[in-house]
């Protein structure tokens, strides 16, 4: 009986993640695999593609533009990723500290992530949700969205 319940929970879990797995497969794994297949071909978009094997990768070894772009990518990654993660951590620690105007600082940092009021669609806000009157004046008329 316990084994059947465990199998049921296991199947239920897979049913919940199935849409995400399918979408990641369609839009992530399949394009990567297709790109890998295409990288072994020569294609000028006029004649049919021909299989060249590893010749494309051998040509990259001697390409100065490719070598320079790899160097720049490595430098950018080694500098940008630690600095951005470290900077974000420092900002988070500073905002979490007990400050006199801490709420104001947190609002100033996170207000840029909220959508502008001019983008709020009046049709999406039902009458049961209280909205400030100025948002109705700032958002475009409902007919605007039908033409976008």
CNS distance restraints for C-alpha pairs under 8 A (distance, minus, plus):
assign (resid   1 and name CA) (resid   5 and name CA) 6.44 0.50 0.50
assign (resid   2 and name CA) (resid   6 and name CA) 6.21 0.50 0.50
assign (resid   3 and name CA) (resid   7 and name CA) 6.20 0.50 0.50
assign (resid   4 and name CA) (resid   8 and name CA) 6.13 0.50 0.50
assign (resid   5 and name CA) (resid   9 and name CA) 6.19 0.50 0.50
assign (resid   6 and name CA) (resid  10 and name CA) 6.07 0.50 0.50
assign (resid   7 and name CA) (resid  11 and name CA) 6.08 0.50 0.50
assign (resid   8 and name CA) (resid  12 and name CA) 6.05 0.50 0.50
assign (resid   9 and name CA) (resid  13 and name CA) 6.08 0.50 0.50
assign (resid  10 and name CA) (resid  14 and name CA) 6.42 0.50 0.50
assign (resid  11 and name CA) (resid  15 and name CA) 6.18 0.50 0.50
assign (resid  12 and name CA) (resid  16 and name CA) 6.32 0.50 0.50
assign (resid  13 and name CA) (resid  17 and name CA) 6.46 0.50 0.50
assign (resid  14 and name CA) (resid  18 and name CA) 5.70 0.50 0.50
assign (resid  15 and name CA) (resid  19 and name CA) 7.79 0.50 0.50
assign (resid  17 and name CA) (resid  21 and name CA) 6.15 0.50 0.50
assign (resid  18 and name CA) (resid  22 and name CA) 6.00 0.50 0.50
assign (resid  19 and name CA) (resid  23 and name CA) 6.15 0.50 0.50
assign (resid  20 and name CA) (resid  24 and name CA) 6.00 0.50 0.50
assign (resid  21 and name CA) (resid  25 and name CA) 6.04 0.50 0.50
assign (resid  22 and name CA) (resid  26 and name CA) 6.12 0.50 0.50
assign (resid  23 and name CA) (resid  27 and name CA) 5.88 0.50 0.50
assign (resid  23 and name CA) (resid  28 and name CA) 7.68 0.50 0.50
assign (resid  24 and name CA) (resid  28 and name CA) 5.00 0.50 0.50
assign (resid  24 and name CA) (resid  29 and name CA) 6.61 0.50 0.50
assign (resid  25 and name CA) (resid  29 and name CA) 4.76 0.50 0.50
assign (resid  25 and name CA) (resid  30 and name CA) 6.01 0.50 0.50
assign (resid  26 and name CA) (resid  30 and name CA) 5.59 0.50 0.50
assign (resid  26 and name CA) (resid  31 and name CA) 7.51 0.50 0.50
assign (resid  27 and name CA) (resid  31 and name CA) 6.42 0.50 0.50
assign (resid  28 and name CA) (resid  32 and name CA) 6.34 0.50 0.50
assign (resid  29 and name CA) (resid  33 and name CA) 6.14 0.50 0.50
assign (resid  30 and name CA) (resid  34 and name CA) 6.03 0.50 0.50
assign (resid  31 and name CA) (resid  35 and name CA) 6.00 0.50 0.50
assign (resid  32 and name CA) (resid  36 and name CA) 6.24 0.50 0.50
assign (resid  33 and name CA) (resid  37 and name CA) 6.35 0.50 0.50
assign (resid  34 and name CA) (resid  38 and name CA) 6.18 0.50 0.50
assign (resid  35 and name CA) (resid  39 and name CA) 6.06 0.50 0.50
assign (resid  36 and name CA) (resid  40 and name CA) 7.04 0.50 0.50
assign (resid  37 and name CA) (resid  41 and name CA) 7.30 0.50 0.50
assign (resid  38 and name CA) (resid  42 and name CA) 7.93 0.50 0.50
assign (resid  39 and name CA) (resid  56 and name CA) 7.00 0.50 0.50
assign (resid  40 and name CA) (resid  51 and name CA) 6.13 0.50 0.50
assign (resid  40 and name CA) (resid  52 and name CA) 5.70 0.50 0.50
assign (resid  40 and name CA) (resid  53 and name CA) 4.69 0.50 0.50
assign (resid  40 and name CA) (resid  54 and name CA) 6.14 0.50 0.50
assign (resid  40 and name CA) (resid  55 and name CA) 7.60 0.50 0.50
assign (resid  40 and name CA) (resid  56 and name CA) 6.71 0.50 0.50
assign (resid  41 and name CA) (resid  49 and name CA) 6.18 0.50 0.50
assign (resid  41 and name CA) (resid  50 and name CA) 5.44 0.50 0.50
assign (resid  41 and name CA) (resid  51 and name CA) 4.41 0.50 0.50
assign (resid  41 and name CA) (resid  52 and name CA) 5.19 0.50 0.50
assign (resid  41 and name CA) (resid  53 and name CA) 6.66 0.50 0.50
assign (resid  41 and name CA) (resid  56 and name CA) 7.82 0.50 0.50
assign (resid  42 and name CA) (resid  49 and name CA) 5.55 0.50 0.50
assign (resid  42 and name CA) (resid  50 and name CA) 5.27 0.50 0.50
assign (resid  42 and name CA) (resid  51 and name CA) 6.33 0.50 0.50
assign (resid  42 and name CA) (resid  52 and name CA) 6.26 0.50 0.50
assign (resid  42 and name CA) (resid  56 and name CA) 7.91 0.50 0.50
assign (resid  43 and name CA) (resid  47 and name CA) 7.24 0.50 0.50
assign (resid  43 and name CA) (resid  48 and name CA) 6.92 0.50 0.50
assign (resid  43 and name CA) (resid  49 and name CA) 4.58 0.50 0.50
assign (resid  43 and name CA) (resid  50 and name CA) 6.73 0.50 0.50
assign (resid  44 and name CA) (resid  49 and name CA) 7.37 0.50 0.50
assign (resid  45 and name CA) (resid  49 and name CA) 7.72 0.50 0.50
assign (resid  52 and name CA) (resid  56 and name CA) 7.25 0.50 0.50
assign (resid  54 and name CA) (resid  58 and name CA) 6.26 0.50 0.50
assign (resid  55 and name CA) (resid  59 and name CA) 6.15 0.50 0.50
assign (resid  56 and name CA) (resid  60 and name CA) 6.49 0.50 0.50
assign (resid  57 and name CA) (resid  61 and name CA) 6.68 0.50 0.50
assign (resid  58 and name CA) (resid  62 and name CA) 7.35 0.50 0.50
assign (resid  59 and name CA) (resid  63 and name CA) 6.48 0.50 0.50
assign (resid  60 and name CA) (resid  66 and name CA) 6.39 0.50 0.50
assign (resid  60 and name CA) (resid  67 and name CA) 7.90 0.50 0.50
assign (resid  61 and name CA) (resid  66 and name CA) 7.87 0.50 0.50
assign (resid  61 and name CA) (resid  67 and name CA) 7.48 0.50 0.50
assign (resid  62 and name CA) (resid  67 and name CA) 7.97 0.50 0.50
assign (resid  63 and name CA) (resid  67 and name CA) 6.40 0.50 0.50
assign (resid  64 and name CA) (resid  68 and name CA) 6.08 0.50 0.50
assign (resid  65 and name CA) (resid  69 and name CA) 6.11 0.50 0.50
assign (resid  66 and name CA) (resid  70 and name CA) 6.19 0.50 0.50
assign (resid  67 and name CA) (resid  71 and name CA) 6.31 0.50 0.50
assign (resid  68 and name CA) (resid  72 and name CA) 6.18 0.50 0.50
assign (resid  69 and name CA) (resid  73 and name CA) 6.04 0.50 0.50
assign (resid  70 and name CA) (resid  74 and name CA) 6.18 0.50 0.50
assign (resid  71 and name CA) (resid  75 and name CA) 6.25 0.50 0.50
assign (resid  72 and name CA) (resid  76 and name CA) 5.97 0.50 0.50
assign (resid  73 and name CA) (resid  77 and name CA) 6.03 0.50 0.50
assign (resid  74 and name CA) (resid  78 and name CA) 6.03 0.50 0.50
assign (resid  75 and name CA) (resid  79 and name CA) 6.08 0.50 0.50
assign (resid  76 and name CA) (resid  80 and name CA) 5.56 0.50 0.50
assign (resid  76 and name CA) (resid  81 and name CA) 7.90 0.50 0.50
assign (resid  77 and name CA) (resid  81 and name CA) 5.57 0.50 0.50
assign (resid  78 and name CA) (resid  82 and name CA) 6.80 0.50 0.50
assign (resid  79 and name CA) (resid  83 and name CA) 6.22 0.50 0.50
assign (resid  80 and name CA) (resid  84 and name CA) 5.82 0.50 0.50
assign (resid  81 and name CA) (resid  85 and name CA) 6.02 0.50 0.50
assign (resid  82 and name CA) (resid  86 and name CA) 5.75 0.50 0.50
assign (resid  83 and name CA) (resid  87 and name CA) 5.78 0.50 0.50
assign (resid  84 and name CA) (resid  88 and name CA) 6.00 0.50 0.50
assign (resid  85 and name CA) (resid  89 and name CA) 6.14 0.50 0.50
assign (resid  86 and name CA) (resid  90 and name CA) 6.18 0.50 0.50
assign (resid  87 and name CA) (resid  91 and name CA) 6.19 0.50 0.50
assign (resid  88 and name CA) (resid  92 and name CA) 6.10 0.50 0.50
assign (resid  89 and name CA) (resid  93 and name CA) 6.12 0.50 0.50
assign (resid  90 and name CA) (resid  94 and name CA) 6.08 0.50 0.50
assign (resid  91 and name CA) (resid  95 and name CA) 6.09 0.50 0.50
assign (resid  92 and name CA) (resid  96 and name CA) 6.09 0.50 0.50
assign (resid  93 and name CA) (resid  97 and name CA) 6.30 0.50 0.50
assign (resid  95 and name CA) (resid  99 and name CA) 7.98 0.50 0.50
assign (resid  95 and name CA) (resid 102 and name CA) 6.52 0.50 0.50
assign (resid  95 and name CA) (resid 105 and name CA) 6.95 0.50 0.50
assign (resid  95 and name CA) (resid 106 and name CA) 6.06 0.50 0.50
assign (resid  96 and name CA) (resid 102 and name CA) 7.87 0.50 0.50
assign (resid  97 and name CA) (resid 102 and name CA) 7.69 0.50 0.50
assign (resid  98 and name CA) (resid 102 and name CA) 6.66 0.50 0.50
assign (resid 101 and name CA) (resid 105 and name CA) 6.39 0.50 0.50
assign (resid 102 and name CA) (resid 106 and name CA) 6.14 0.50 0.50
assign (resid 103 and name CA) (resid 107 and name CA) 6.11 0.50 0.50
assign (resid 104 and name CA) (resid 108 and name CA) 6.13 0.50 0.50
assign (resid 105 and name CA) (resid 109 and name CA) 6.29 0.50 0.50
assign (resid 106 and name CA) (resid 110 and name CA) 6.17 0.50 0.50
assign (resid 107 and name CA) (resid 111 and name CA) 5.53 0.50 0.50
assign (resid 108 and name CA) (resid 112 and name CA) 7.59 0.50 0.50
assign (resid 110 and name CA) (resid 114 and name CA) 7.44 0.50 0.50
assign (resid 115 and name CA) (resid 119 and name CA) 6.82 0.50 0.50
assign (resid 115 and name CA) (resid 120 and name CA) 7.57 0.50 0.50
assign (resid 116 and name CA) (resid 120 and name CA) 7.19 0.50 0.50
assign (resid 117 and name CA) (resid 135 and name CA) 6.27 0.50 0.50
assign (resid 117 and name CA) (resid 138 and name CA) 6.61 0.50 0.50
assign (resid 117 and name CA) (resid 139 and name CA) 6.50 0.50 0.50
assign (resid 118 and name CA) (resid 135 and name CA) 7.58 0.50 0.50
assign (resid 118 and name CA) (resid 138 and name CA) 5.29 0.50 0.50
assign (resid 118 and name CA) (resid 139 and name CA) 4.43 0.50 0.50
assign (resid 118 and name CA) (resid 140 and name CA) 6.77 0.50 0.50
assign (resid 119 and name CA) (resid 139 and name CA) 6.17 0.50 0.50
assign (resid 119 and name CA) (resid 140 and name CA) 7.55 0.50 0.50
assign (resid 120 and name CA) (resid 124 and name CA) 7.74 0.50 0.50
assign (resid 120 and name CA) (resid 135 and name CA) 7.91 0.50 0.50
assign (resid 120 and name CA) (resid 139 and name CA) 5.92 0.50 0.50
assign (resid 121 and name CA) (resid 125 and name CA) 7.19 0.50 0.50
assign (resid 121 and name CA) (resid 139 and name CA) 6.41 0.50 0.50
assign (resid 121 and name CA) (resid 140 and name CA) 7.19 0.50 0.50
assign (resid 121 and name CA) (resid 142 and name CA) 6.96 0.50 0.50
assign (resid 121 and name CA) (resid 145 and name CA) 7.85 0.50 0.50
assign (resid 122 and name CA) (resid 136 and name CA) 6.70 0.50 0.50
assign (resid 122 and name CA) (resid 139 and name CA) 6.75 0.50 0.50
assign (resid 122 and name CA) (resid 140 and name CA) 7.78 0.50 0.50
assign (resid 122 and name CA) (resid 141 and name CA) 7.34 0.50 0.50
assign (resid 122 and name CA) (resid 142 and name CA) 6.53 0.50 0.50
assign (resid 123 and name CA) (resid 142 and name CA) 6.51 0.50 0.50
assign (resid 125 and name CA) (resid 129 and name CA) 6.47 0.50 0.50
assign (resid 125 and name CA) (resid 131 and name CA) 7.90 0.50 0.50
assign (resid 131 and name CA) (resid 135 and name CA) 7.01 0.50 0.50
assign (resid 132 and name CA) (resid 136 and name CA) 7.60 0.50 0.50
assign (resid 133 and name CA) (resid 137 and name CA) 7.10 0.50 0.50
assign (resid 134 and name CA) (resid 138 and name CA) 6.29 0.50 0.50
assign (resid 135 and name CA) (resid 139 and name CA) 6.09 0.50 0.50
assign (resid 140 and name CA) (resid 144 and name CA) 6.20 0.50 0.50
assign (resid 140 and name CA) (resid 145 and name CA) 7.91 0.50 0.50
assign (resid 141 and name CA) (resid 145 and name CA) 7.68 0.50 0.50
assign (resid 142 and name CA) (resid 146 and name CA) 7.17 0.50 0.50
assign (resid 143 and name CA) (resid 147 and name CA) 6.86 0.50 0.50
assign (resid 144 and name CA) (resid 148 and name CA) 6.79 0.50 0.50
